[in-house]
Amino acid sequence: MLLRFTRIDERRHALEVVREGVVQRAELETRSTLHHDFTHLAVEELAPVETGFFVELARGATLQELAQRPDAYAGVALQVERTVAVLQGLAKLDQDPSELRARVAESLALQGESPPPWFTDAFVAAVRARLRELSGRWRATPFGGSLEVTWSARRP
């Protein structure tokens, strides 16, 4: 699966999903969605999860189906979404990954929960590195240009 992020203008970008010659496209508001999508991509590439936005796209779901799913925030998908929410700002932070992971674990403990076993210091560091790479490539993408990523989820 090929993911193509096209810079339309300062405020909008397009996400295209190309599978077996079929292209799905959605135009999105960049400020609130692009970094969230990049974080999903990094987390789902690196975590041993069997669901998530890009995992489901790779399995054949359409962008429209995923936008309308009532069960989007349950079970492992909820773990993925929480992880993405916590790590969205990671590319900009210089905080030590172990400190961030510990802070997340403490926050979850207050809610009677714990992080998934794959949420390790090494995982946090790898997500940060991937986010920095994607963000740098995006900044270098001119208006009208595209950043392309081949889906390559790493499975345990």
PyRosetta script that sets phi, psi and omega in degrees:
from pyrosetta import init, pose_from_sequence

init()
pose = pose_from_sequence("MLLRFTRIDERRHALEVVREGVVQRAELETRSTLHHDFTHLAVEELAPVETGFFVELARGATLQELAQRPDAYAGVALQVERTVAVLQGLAKLDQDPSELRARVAESLALQGESPPPWFTDAFVAAVRARLRELSGRWRATPFGGSLEVTWSARRP")
pose.set_psi(1, 133.9)
pose.set_omega(1, 177.1)
pose.set_phi(2, -106.5)
pose.set_psi(2, 133.4)
pose.set_omega(2, 175.4)
pose.set_phi(3, -110.1)
pose.set_psi(3, 128.7)
pose.set_omega(3, -179.2)
pose.set_phi(4, -123.7)
pose.set_psi(4, 118.4)
pose.set_omega(4, 177.3)
pose.set_phi(5, -105.3)
pose.set_psi(5, 113.5)
pose.set_omega(5, -176.2)
pose.set_phi(6, -108.8)
pose.set_psi(6, 128.4)
pose.set_omega(6, -179.9)
pose.set_phi(7, -82.4)
pose.set_psi(7, 108.7)
pose.set_omega(7, -178.5)
pose.set_phi(8, -83.1)
pose.set_psi(8, -54.6)
pose.set_omega(8, 177.3)
pose.set_phi(9, -156.5)
pose.set_psi(9, -166.7)
pose.set_omega(9, -177.1)
pose.set_phi(10, -60.9)
pose.set_psi(10, -28.9)
pose.set_omega(10, -171.8)
pose.set_phi(11, -108.7)
pose.set_psi(11, -17.4)
pose.set_omega(11, -173.8)
pose.set_phi(12, -130.2)
pose.set_psi(12, 150.8)
pose.set_omega(12, 172.4)
pose.set_phi(13, -142.3)
pose.set_psi(13, 165.8)
pose.set_omega(13, 176.3)
pose.set_phi(14, -115.0)
pose.set_psi(14, 141.7)
pose.set_omega(14, 170.6)
pose.set_phi(15, -109.4)
pose.set_psi(15, 122.8)
pose.set_omega(15, 175.1)
pose.set_phi(16, -116.2)
pose.set_psi(16, 136.6)
pose.set_omega(16, 176.4)
pose.set_phi(17, -114.6)
pose.set_psi(17, 119.7)
pose.set_omega(17, -177.6)
pose.set_phi(18, -114.1)
pose.set_psi(18, 116.3)
pose.set_omega(18, 178.0)
pose.set_phi(19, -132.3)
pose.set_psi(19, 123.6)
pose.set_omega(19, 175.9)
pose.set_phi(20, 49.8)
pose.set_psi(20, 42.6)
pose.set_omega(20, 177.2)
pose.set_phi(21, 80.9)
pose.set_psi(21, -6.2)
pose.set_omega(21, 179.4)
pose.set_phi(22, -96.7)
pose.set_psi(22, 131.4)
pose.set_omega(22, -178.0)
pose.set_phi(23, -112.3)
pose.set_psi(23, 127.4)
pose.set_omega(23, 170.2)
pose.set_phi(24, -107.8)
pose.set_psi(24, 142.0)
pose.set_omega(24, -177.3)
pose.set_phi(25, -138.1)
pose.set_psi(25, 139.3)
pose.set_omega(25, 173.3)
pose.set_phi(26, -137.0)
pose.set_psi(26, 133.2)
pose.set_omega(26, 172.8)
pose.set_phi(27, -92.5)
pose.set_psi(27, 133.0)
pose.set_omega(27, -173.2)
pose.set_phi(28, -131.2)
pose.set_psi(28, 157.4)
pose.set_omega(28, 174.3)
pose.set_phi(29, -79.4)
pose.set_psi(29, 124.8)
pose.set_omega(29, -170.5)
pose.set_phi(30, -71.6)
pose.set_psi(30, -44.3)
pose.set_omega(30, -172.0)
pose.set_phi(31, -56.5)
pose.set_psi(31, -42.0)
pose.set_omega(31, -175.2)
pose.set_phi(32, -96.8)
pose.set_psi(32, -15.0)
pose.set_omega(32, -173.4)
pose.set_phi(33, -115.0)
pose.set_psi(33, -32.2)
pose.set_omega(33, -171.7)
pose.set_phi(34, -61.2)
pose.set_psi(34, -51.3)
pose.set_omega(34, -177.5)
pose.set_phi(35, -66.9)
pose.set_psi(35, -34.1)
pose.set_omega(35, 175.8)
pose.set_phi(36, -61.4)
pose.set_psi(36, -44.6)
pose.set_omega(36, 179.0)
pose.set_phi(37, -65.7)
pose.set_psi(37, -41.0)
pose.set_omega(37, 176.4)
pose.set_phi(38, -60.8)
pose.set_psi(38, -39.1)
pose.set_omega(38, 179.6)
pose.set_phi(39, -67.2)
pose.set_psi(39, -42.1)
pose.set_omega(39, 174.7)
pose.set_phi(40, -56.2)
pose.set_psi(40, -46.3)
pose.set_omega(40, -178.6)
pose.set_phi(41, -59.0)
pose.set_psi(41, -49.5)
pose.set_omega(41, -179.1)
pose.set_phi(42, -62.8)
pose.set_psi(42, -46.7)
pose.set_omega(42, -178.7)
pose.set_phi(43, -63.0)
pose.set_psi(43, -46.5)
pose.set_omega(43, -176.4)
pose.set_phi(44, -72.3)
pose.set_psi(44, -27.1)
pose.set_omega(44, 173.9)
pose.set_phi(45, -68.5)
pose.set_psi(45, -35.6)
pose.set_omega(45, -169.4)
pose.set_phi(46, -101.8)
pose.set_psi(46, -21.8)
pose.set_omega(46, -177.9)
pose.set_phi(47, -91.6)
pose.set_psi(47, 145.6)
pose.set_omega(47, 177.4)
pose.set_phi(48, -81.7)
pose.set_psi(48, 66.4)
pose.set_omega(48, -178.4)
pose.set_phi(49, -112.3)
pose.set_psi(49, 153.1)
pose.set_omega(49, -178.5)
pose.set_phi(50, -107.7)
pose.set_psi(50, 9.8)
pose.set_omega(50, 175.7)
pose.set_phi(51, -150.7)
pose.set_psi(51, 165.9)
pose.set_omega(51, -177.0)
pose.set_phi(52, 145.7)
pose.set_psi(52, 169.1)
pose.set_omega(52, -175.2)
pose.set_phi(53, -56.0)
pose.set_psi(53, -54.5)
pose.set_omega(53, -176.9)
pose.set_phi(54, -75.8)
pose.set_psi(54, -31.2)
pose.set_omega(54, 175.2)
pose.set_phi(55, -59.6)
pose.set_psi(55, -46.0)
pose.set_omega(55, -179.0)
pose.set_phi(56, -68.0)
pose.set_psi(56, -37.3)
pose.set_omega(56, 175.5)
pose.set_phi(57, -61.6)
pose.set_psi(57, -42.9)
pose.set_omega(57, 179.8)
pose.set_phi(58, -62.9)
pose.set_psi(58, -30.0)
pose.set_omega(58, 178.4)
pose.set_phi(59, -78.3)
pose.set_psi(59, -10.5)
pose.set_omega(59, 177.3)
pose.set_phi(60, 120.3)
pose.set_psi(60, -4.9)
pose.set_omega(60, 177.7)
pose.set_phi(61, -64.6)
pose.set_psi(61, 152.4)
pose.set_omega(61, 176.8)
pose.set_phi(62, -96.2)
pose.set_psi(62, 162.0)
pose.set_omega(62, 176.3)
pose.set_phi(63, -58.7)
pose.set_psi(63, -41.8)
pose.set_omega(63, -179.5)
pose.set_phi(64, -63.4)
pose.set_psi(64, -43.8)
pose.set_omega(64, 178.7)
pose.set_phi(65, -60.1)
pose.set_psi(65, -43.3)
pose.set_omega(65, -178.5)
pose.set_phi(66, -67.8)
pose.set_psi(66, -32.2)
pose.set_omega(66, 178.6)
pose.set_phi(67, -69.1)
pose.set_psi(67, -22.3)
pose.set_omega(67, -174.9)
pose.set_phi(68, -110.6)
pose.set_psi(68, 9.3)
pose.set_omega(68, -176.2)
pose.set_phi(69, -74.1)
pose.set_psi(69, 123.7)
pose.set_omega(69, 178.1)
pose.set_phi(70, -75.0)
pose.set_psi(70, -21.6)
pose.set_omega(70, -177.4)
pose.set_phi(71, -99.2)
pose.set_psi(71, 20.9)
pose.set_omega(71, -173.9)
pose.set_phi(72, -62.7)
pose.set_psi(72, -25.1)
pose.set_omega(72, -175.9)
pose.set_phi(73, -119.6)
pose.set_psi(73, 63.1)
pose.set_omega(73, 178.1)
pose.set_phi(74, -138.4)
pose.set_psi(74, 150.3)
pose.set_omega(74, 174.5)
pose.set_phi(75, 56.7)
pose.set_psi(75, -131.8)
pose.set_omega(75, -178.3)
pose.set_phi(76, -63.1)
pose.set_psi(76, -35.5)
pose.set_omega(76, 178.3)
pose.set_phi(77, -60.1)
pose.set_psi(77, -35.3)
pose.set_omega(77, 176.6)
pose.set_phi(78, -68.1)
pose.set_psi(78, -39.5)
pose.set_omega(78, 176.1)
pose.set_phi(79, -60.0)
pose.set_psi(79, -44.0)
pose.set_omega(79, 179.8)
pose.set_phi(80, -62.9)
pose.set_psi(80, -46.6)
pose.set_omega(80, -178.1)
pose.set_phi(81, -63.5)
pose.set_psi(81, -41.4)
pose.set_omega(81, 177.6)
pose.set_phi(82, -64.1)
pose.set_psi(82, -41.1)
pose.set_omega(82, 179.0)
pose.set_phi(83, -62.5)
pose.set_psi(83, -44.0)
pose.set_omega(83, 178.4)
pose.set_phi(84, -61.1)
pose.set_psi(84, -44.8)
pose.set_omega(84, -179.7)
pose.set_phi(85, -59.2)
pose.set_psi(85, -41.2)
pose.set_omega(85, -178.1)
pose.set_phi(86, -71.4)
pose.set_psi(86, -36.5)
pose.set_omega(86, -171.6)
pose.set_phi(87, -95.5)
pose.set_psi(87, -1.9)
pose.set_omega(87, -176.8)
pose.set_phi(88, -52.8)
pose.set_psi(88, -40.4)
pose.set_omega(88, -177.6)
pose.set_phi(89, -89.1)
pose.set_psi(89, 7.4)
pose.set_omega(89, -172.1)
pose.set_phi(90, -62.2)
pose.set_psi(90, -36.4)
pose.set_omega(90, -177.6)
pose.set_phi(91, -61.0)
pose.set_psi(91, -28.3)
pose.set_omega(91, -177.5)
pose.set_phi(92, -92.3)
pose.set_psi(92, -12.1)
pose.set_omega(92, -177.0)
pose.set_phi(93, -89.7)
pose.set_psi(93, 142.9)
pose.set_omega(93, 173.7)
pose.set_phi(94, -102.7)
pose.set_psi(94, 9.6)
pose.set_omega(94, -178.9)
pose.set_phi(95, -64.0)
pose.set_psi(95, 140.8)
pose.set_omega(95, 177.6)
pose.set_phi(96, -59.7)
pose.set_psi(96, 133.6)
pose.set_omega(96, -178.8)
pose.set_phi(97, -55.3)
pose.set_psi(97, -36.8)
pose.set_omega(97, -179.4)
pose.set_phi(98, -68.1)
pose.set_psi(98, -34.8)
pose.set_omega(98, 177.3)
pose.set_phi(99, -67.5)
pose.set_psi(99, -42.6)
pose.set_omega(99, 179.1)
pose.set_phi(100, -64.3)
pose.set_psi(100, -46.1)
pose.set_omega(100, 179.2)
pose.set_phi(101, -59.4)
pose.set_psi(101, -42.6)
pose.set_omega(101, 179.3)
pose.set_phi(102, -63.8)
pose.set_psi(102, -40.5)
pose.set_omega(102, 178.8)
pose.set_phi(103, -62.7)
pose.set_psi(103, -41.3)
pose.set_omega(103, 178.0)
pose.set_phi(104, -64.7)
pose.set_psi(104, -44.2)
pose.set_omega(104, 180.0)
pose.set_phi(105, -60.8)
pose.set_psi(105, -41.5)
pose.set_omega(105, 178.2)
pose.set_phi(106, -63.5)
pose.set_psi(106, -42.8)
pose.set_omega(106, 180.0)
pose.set_phi(107, -63.1)
pose.set_psi(107, -43.8)
pose.set_omega(107, 178.8)
pose.set_phi(108, -66.0)
pose.set_psi(108, -37.2)
pose.set_omega(108, 180.0)
pose.set_phi(109, -60.6)
pose.set_psi(109, -35.2)
pose.set_omega(109, 178.0)
pose.set_phi(110, -63.7)
pose.set_psi(110, -22.4)
pose.set_omega(110, 179.0)
pose.set_phi(111, -99.2)
pose.set_psi(111, 7.6)
pose.set_omega(111, -179.7)
pose.set_phi(112, 75.3)
pose.set_psi(112, 23.2)
pose.set_omega(112, -178.4)
pose.set_phi(113, -126.3)
pose.set_psi(113, 170.7)
pose.set_omega(113, 175.8)
pose.set_phi(114, -136.8)
pose.set_psi(114, 157.0)
pose.set_omega(114, 180.0)
pose.set_phi(115, -69.6)
pose.set_psi(115, 157.6)
pose.set_omega(115, 176.7)
pose.set_phi(116, -63.4)
pose.set_psi(116, 155.2)
pose.set_omega(116, -176.9)
pose.set_phi(117, -60.0)
pose.set_psi(117, -25.4)
pose.set_omega(117, -179.8)
pose.set_phi(118, -81.3)
pose.set_psi(118, -4.8)
pose.set_omega(118, -179.1)
pose.set_phi(119, -84.4)
pose.set_psi(119, 77.2)
pose.set_omega(119, -175.6)
pose.set_phi(120, -106.9)
pose.set_psi(120, 172.6)
pose.set_omega(120, 175.3)
pose.set_phi(121, -58.8)
pose.set_psi(121, -42.8)
pose.set_omega(121, -179.1)
pose.set_phi(122, -64.0)
pose.set_psi(122, -38.7)
pose.set_omega(122, 178.2)
pose.set_phi(123, -63.0)
pose.set_psi(123, -47.2)
pose.set_omega(123, -179.9)
pose.set_phi(124, -60.3)
pose.set_psi(124, -43.1)
pose.set_omega(124, 179.4)
pose.set_phi(125, -64.5)
pose.set_psi(125, -40.2)
pose.set_omega(125, -180.0)
pose.set_phi(126, -67.6)
pose.set_psi(126, -39.6)
pose.set_omega(126, 177.4)
pose.set_phi(127, -63.6)
pose.set_psi(127, -42.9)
pose.set_omega(127, 179.3)
pose.set_phi(128, -60.3)
pose.set_psi(128, -44.6)
pose.set_omega(128, -179.6)
pose.set_phi(129, -62.1)
pose.set_psi(129, -42.2)
pose.set_omega(129, -179.7)
pose.set_phi(130, -66.8)
pose.set_psi(130, -41.2)
pose.set_omega(130, 178.5)
pose.set_phi(131, -63.2)
pose.set_psi(131, -41.4)
pose.set_omega(131, 178.6)
pose.set_phi(132, -63.0)
pose.set_psi(132, -39.1)
pose.set_omega(132, 178.8)
pose.set_phi(133, -65.2)
pose.set_psi(133, -48.8)
pose.set_omega(133, 179.8)
pose.set_phi(134, -62.1)
pose.set_psi(134, -43.4)
pose.set_omega(134, 179.9)
pose.set_phi(135, -63.0)
pose.set_psi(135, -41.3)
pose.set_omega(135, 178.2)
pose.set_phi(136, -64.2)
pose.set_psi(136, -42.6)
pose.set_omega(136, 178.1)
pose.set_phi(137, -64.4)
pose.set_psi(137, -38.1)
pose.set_omega(137, 179.3)
pose.set_phi(138, -65.9)
pose.set_psi(138, -44.0)
pose.set_omega(138, 179.0)
pose.set_phi(139, -60.0)
pose.set_psi(139, -30.1)
pose.set_omega(139, -180.0)
pose.set_phi(140, -84.8)
pose.set_psi(140, -4.1)
pose.set_omega(140, -179.0)
pose.set_phi(141, -85.3)
pose.set_psi(141, 121.0)
pose.set_omega(141, -179.6)
pose.set_phi(142, -75.8)
pose.set_psi(142, 162.8)
pose.set_omega(142, 174.5)
pose.set_phi(143, -58.7)
pose.set_psi(143, 133.4)
pose.set_omega(143, -176.0)
pose.set_phi(144, 88.5)
pose.set_psi(144, -13.0)
pose.set_omega(144, 179.6)
pose.set_phi(145, -91.1)
pose.set_psi(145, 169.7)
pose.set_omega(145, -177.2)
pose.set_phi(146, -130.7)
pose.set_psi(146, 146.5)
pose.set_omega(146, 170.4)
pose.set_phi(147, -104.5)
pose.set_psi(147, 122.7)
pose.set_omega(147, -178.6)
pose.set_phi(148, -111.0)
pose.set_psi(148, 138.6)
pose.set_omega(148, 179.6)
pose.set_phi(149, -133.4)
pose.set_psi(149, 128.5)
pose.set_omega(149, 174.1)
pose.set_phi(150, -89.1)
pose.set_psi(150, 126.7)
pose.set_omega(150, -179.5)
pose.set_phi(151, -61.9)
pose.set_psi(151, 126.5)
pose.set_omega(151, -178.1)
pose.set_phi(152, -144.8)
pose.set_psi(152, 54.1)
pose.set_omega(152, -179.0)
pose.set_phi(153, -55.6)
pose.set_psi(153, 134.2)
pose.set_omega(153, 176.3)
pose.set_phi(154, -92.1)
pose.set_psi(154, 120.3)
pose.set_omega(154, -178.9)
pose.set_phi(155, -104.0)
pose.set_psi(155, 148.3)
pose.set_omega(155, -179.7)
pose.set_phi(156, -66.4)
pose.dump_pdb("model.pdb")
